[in-house]
């Protein structure tokens, strides 16, 4: 097994079109990868072109297309309205299979106390936004970037105090259930009969996607970083959401 570590130079090439062939299993992050990041999670809209593209890829890859997001699985399912797609939510800890199977980690009891501390912090700092999830609580500071330090300090304290996982992200921090990530989800799905012996490709933009890049690489595939160059365990990079959609569209038509 090859050990994958972040590239120190982040000089990553674009993925070749041939990578998305009939032997690929495709794992896709959502925000910042398939759709542009909005001011609030509720502001994101899924257009018909994206739905058609995902449906086309699903058919071409015999169902081996999975959405893996930090969003709750049910929320993502409602946004996409594509019942045939498998969805993994909460950073790899909620599984919503198209065949009706459901699996989720247990909600930590400590999240209630963590939410109250985060709520009080947000009340004192206008512009902060709380997002309560089935397995975590996120604190967004996109509209109050000067509070990045205070938000991170609070989240780290809560994680240490309550045995939760500290999860940094783009303009947000989260405390959530420990014990899983996007990489673990990819490993579990790749063990299923329909995906064994296929090549995993995982596309994502955030630090939360790094475990997925590592898993895809170690399982014989590759991670594809979306966005500006940075140290990453991904092997390839695309500039933005528009480039992702163009690359996927080319692959679905090949």
Beta strands, then each sheet from edge to edge (+ up, - down):
strand 1: 24-28
strand 2: 65-68
strand 3: 86-89
strand 4: 94-96
strand 5: 102-104
strand 6: 129-133
strand 7: 136-140
strand 8: 165-169
strand 9: 172-176
strand 10: 199-204
strand 11: 222-226
strand 12: 236-238
sheet 1: 5+ 4- 3+ 2+ 1+ 10+ 11+ 12+
sheet 2: 6+ 7- 9+ 8-
end
